[in-house]
Each structure stands twice: as C-alpha cells, then as structure tokens.
Amino acid sequence: MNWRGRPLTSHEVIVQSIAATTTRTGLRVTAELDTNTYPTGVAIDDAEMAALPLTRHIFHGDWNYTLHPQPCPAIPAARSPQPPAPVWDQTLLSDPALTGLSSHQLHDLTQTLAPDGDTQRGRPPRLAFPDQVLATLLHLRVNLAAEPLAVLFGSSRTAMHRTLLKIRRLLEAHAISLPPATTPPAALATLQARVLALSNDPNSKIKTTR
C-alpha cells in the first residue's frame, strides 16, 4: 500500500506522512504512534451511549461531534442513608435553571419560531413543536446529546438528531443565540438520573428508528 506514491513500509513512515498533512487554510497535524494494547469485541450498550456527554455538530452530527470531559467521581464518605429520590416530574425539563429562560420567555421563543418550524410535511412529527424547541434548548444550554434527549422525550435517536438540526437552523435564521450554561445546573443531575433509570428499564429502551 502507498499514499501518493510513497510506500508504507513502517509505522514511522505512516506517522511521518500523517504529520506532514497541511491544507490551504492552515491546518497543522501532530501524530505519534500509540503502542498501547486495546481489547477487541467490546460492546457499548444503549445506556452507556446515552450517558456520553456528546454535542453533535450541525454538519453530519453522526460523524462530527464534541465529546465533553466528565469529572472523575470522588470516593464517597460513609454517611447515613439518603431519603428516596423525588418522583419524576416532566415539568423539570423546562426548569429555568436548565433552559436559561422563564416560562414566559420560553413560550415567546416557541411562538417566534413556530411560523417557520411548526409545519407538517408528510407524517406528523414524533414531538410537538414546543417539545422540539425545549429539547434543543437543553441541548444547547447543558450539552445534552441526542441520545439522552431521545430517552427523556420518548423519541428516537434519529428523530432527535433531525429535530436538533431543524431547530438550530431556525434559531440561526432568526439570529437567536443561546449560550451554554457557565456551570452545570444542579437540576441536570436529576435529568441524568432519569436517563439512566429509563435506559436500564427493558421496557424503555432508546428507539433506534422513527
């Protein structure tokens, strides 16, 4: 095998060829050989995939995405039993601490986008338009990826990817910017716990088709 006529005779040649890559726009590449050993045949289930803090990009989000770091959990100290977790309430999804908007602001934003986005072509969408806007807010504000959002809203990964792309384009068309939260809201932990609970429930698996 060769790259542009240069035979790939060793790992060193391959690494040097990768490191020599440049583009007209100024791309520079650093490459080194990874000599570690990794097991093969490791399967990743839906729950593990849903828990990844992924933010998919507008262009081909199935290929292009940002994986955010997760802090290493500290070893908990011995403590007395904690009270049971509160019963899940779907209205927690629109908590202003998560969305960055009050209920009135969220309603106004939905009404602003609705004339362009709340239209039906072919089959009706899996999510109502207000839920589409809310899901995108959670995606942009607290970096919830399509997989956990699909669990929280009872959708599928494919449909949620399309929803996020659609609403983000509407926001851009209206010149509306929704910056991410500077620090993760405390309410985010409740959403993450809900995602794990539903992902581990055999009757509530993430749907892979629309």
C-alpha positions as CSV (number, residue, x, y, z in Angstrom):
1,M,0.0,0.0,0.0
2,N,1.1,3.6,-0.5
3,W,0.0,7.1,0.0
4,R,0.5,9.4,-3.0
5,G,3.2,7.1,-4.3
6,R,5.1,6.7,-1.1
7,P,5.2,3.0,0.1
8,L,4.0,2.5,3.6
9,T,6.9,0.4,4.8
10,S,6.8,1.0,8.5
11,H,4.8,2.7,11.3
12,E,7.3,5.5,11.3
13,V,6.6,6.3,7.6
14,I,2.9,6.3,8.3
15,V,3.2,8.6,11.3
16,Q,5.5,11.0,9.4
17,S,3.1,11.0,6.4
18,I,0.2,11.9,8.7
19,A,2.2,14.6,10.5
20,A,3.1,16.2,7.1
21,T,-0.5,16.9,6.2
22,T,-1.4,20.6,5.6
23,T,-4.2,22.5,4.0
24,R,-4.5,25.9,2.3
25,T,-6.5,27.1,5.4
26,G,-3.6,26.5,7.7
27,L,-4.3,23.0,9.2
28,R,-1.3,21.6,11.0
29,V,-1.1,18.0,12.3
30,T,0.8,16.3,15.1
31,A,0.9,12.5,15.1
32,E,2.6,9.8,17.2
33,L,2.4,6.1,17.4
34,D,0.2,4.6,20.1
35,T,1.8,1.4,21.3
36,N,-0.8,0.5,23.9
37,T,-2.9,-2.7,23.6
38,Y,-6.7,-2.4,23.4
39,P,-9.1,-5.3,23.7
40,T,-11.4,-6.1,20.7
41,G,-15.0,-7.1,20.7
42,V,-16.1,-4.7,23.4
43,A,-19.8,-3.8,23.0
44,I,-21.3,-0.5,24.1
45,D,-24.9,-0.7,25.2
46,D,-27.6,2.0,24.8
47,A,-27.3,3.1,28.4
48,E,-23.5,3.8,28.1
49,M,-24.0,5.6,24.8
50,A,-26.8,7.7,26.2
51,A,-24.6,8.8,29.2
52,L,-21.9,10.1,26.9
53,P,-21.7,14.0,27.1
54,L,-21.8,14.4,23.3
55,T,-22.6,17.6,21.4
56,R,-23.2,16.7,17.8
57,H,-22.3,19.3,15.1
58,I,-24.9,20.6,12.7
59,F,-23.0,19.2,9.7
60,H,-23.2,15.3,9.8
61,G,-23.6,15.1,13.6
62,D,-23.3,11.3,13.3
63,W,-19.7,11.8,12.3
64,N,-18.7,15.2,13.7
65,Y,-19.2,15.8,17.4
66,T,-17.6,17.1,20.6
67,L,-17.1,14.7,23.5
68,H,-17.0,16.7,26.7
69,P,-14.9,15.5,29.7
70,Q,-16.6,14.1,32.7
71,P,-15.0,14.7,36.1
72,C,-13.8,11.6,37.9
73,P,-16.2,10.9,40.8
74,A,-14.8,11.2,44.2
75,I,-15.0,8.2,46.6
76,P,-18.0,9.0,48.8
77,A,-17.5,9.1,52.5
78,A,-19.6,6.9,54.7
79,R,-22.9,8.7,55.5
80,S,-26.4,8.0,56.8
81,P,-29.0,6.6,54.3
82,Q,-30.3,9.3,52.0
83,P,-34.0,10.0,51.6
84,P,-35.7,8.5,48.5
85,A,-35.3,10.4,45.3
86,P,-38.3,12.7,44.4
87,V,-40.9,11.4,42.0
88,W,-40.0,12.4,38.4
89,D,-42.0,15.3,37.1
90,Q,-41.9,16.1,33.3
91,T,-42.1,19.8,34.0
92,L,-38.5,19.6,35.4
93,L,-37.4,19.6,31.7
94,S,-38.4,23.3,31.4
95,D,-36.8,24.3,34.7
96,P,-35.4,27.9,34.1
97,A,-32.1,26.7,35.7
98,L,-31.7,24.3,32.7
99,T,-33.2,26.3,29.9
100,G,-32.0,29.8,30.9
101,L,-35.4,31.1,30.2
102,S,-38.5,31.8,32.3
103,S,-41.8,30.1,31.3
104,H,-42.9,33.3,29.5
105,Q,-39.6,33.7,27.6
106,L,-39.8,30.0,26.6
107,H,-43.3,30.5,25.3
108,D,-42.4,33.6,23.4
109,L,-39.4,31.9,21.8
110,T,-41.6,29.0,20.7
111,Q,-44.1,31.4,19.2
112,T,-41.4,33.2,17.4
113,L,-40.1,30.0,15.8
114,A,-43.5,28.4,15.2
115,P,-44.5,30.1,11.9
116,D,-41.4,28.7,10.2
117,G,-41.0,25.4,12.1
118,D,-44.4,24.2,13.2
119,T,-45.5,22.8,9.8
120,Q,-46.3,19.3,8.9
121,R,-44.9,17.6,5.8
122,G,-45.9,14.0,5.3
123,R,-46.2,12.2,8.7
124,P,-46.7,14.3,11.8
125,P,-43.5,14.7,13.9
126,R,-42.9,12.5,16.9
127,L,-42.6,15.5,19.2
128,A,-44.9,18.5,19.4
129,F,-43.2,21.7,18.3
130,P,-42.9,23.2,21.9
131,D,-41.1,20.0,22.9
132,Q,-38.8,20.3,19.9
133,V,-37.8,23.8,21.0
134,L,-37.4,22.6,24.6
135,A,-35.2,19.7,23.6
136,T,-32.9,21.9,21.6
137,L,-32.7,24.4,24.5
138,L,-31.4,21.6,26.7
139,H,-29.0,20.5,24.0
140,L,-27.5,24.0,23.7
141,R,-27.6,25.1,27.3
142,V,-26.5,22.0,29.2
143,N,-24.9,19.9,26.4
144,L,-27.4,17.1,26.5
145,A,-26.8,14.9,23.4
146,A,-29.4,13.4,21.1
147,E,-29.4,10.0,22.9
148,P,-30.3,11.1,26.4
149,L,-32.8,13.7,24.9
150,A,-34.4,10.9,23.0
151,V,-34.9,9.0,26.3
152,L,-36.3,12.0,28.1
153,F,-38.8,12.9,25.4
154,G,-39.7,9.4,24.3
155,S,-38.3,9.9,20.8
156,S,-35.7,8.0,18.8
157,R,-32.1,9.0,18.2
158,T,-32.7,9.5,14.5
159,A,-35.7,11.7,15.0
160,M,-34.0,13.7,17.8
161,H,-30.9,14.3,15.5
162,R,-33.3,15.8,12.9
163,T,-35.1,17.8,15.5
164,L,-32.0,19.4,16.8
165,L,-30.7,20.2,13.4
166,K,-34.1,21.8,12.4
167,I,-34.5,24.0,15.5
168,R,-30.8,25.1,15.4
169,R,-31.3,26.2,11.9
170,L,-34.4,28.1,12.8
171,L,-32.5,29.9,15.7
172,E,-29.8,30.8,13.3
173,A,-32.3,32.1,10.7
174,H,-33.8,34.4,13.5
175,A,-30.3,35.4,14.7
176,I,-31.1,34.0,18.2
177,S,-28.1,32.9,20.2
178,L,-28.5,30.6,23.2
179,P,-25.1,30.4,25.0
180,P,-24.3,27.3,27.1
181,A,-24.6,27.5,30.9
182,T,-21.4,28.6,32.5
183,T,-21.7,25.9,35.2
184,P,-23.8,22.8,35.2
185,P,-27.1,23.4,37.0
186,A,-27.9,21.2,39.9
187,A,-31.1,20.1,38.2
188,L,-29.0,18.5,35.5
189,A,-28.3,15.6,37.9
190,T,-32.0,14.8,38.1
191,L,-32.2,14.6,34.3
192,Q,-29.1,12.3,34.1
193,A,-30.6,10.0,36.8
194,R,-33.8,9.8,34.8
195,V,-31.9,8.9,31.7
196,L,-30.1,6.1,33.4
197,A,-33.2,4.8,35.0
198,L,-35.1,4.7,31.7
199,S,-32.1,3.3,29.8
200,N,-31.8,0.4,32.3
201,D,-35.5,-0.3,32.0
202,P,-36.0,-3.1,29.4
203,N,-39.4,-1.6,28.6
204,S,-38.0,1.9,27.9
205,K,-35.1,1.3,25.5
206,I,-34.0,4.1,23.2
207,K,-35.8,3.7,20.0
208,T,-33.4,3.4,17.0
209,T,-36.0,4.0,14.3
210,R,-38.6,6.7,13.9
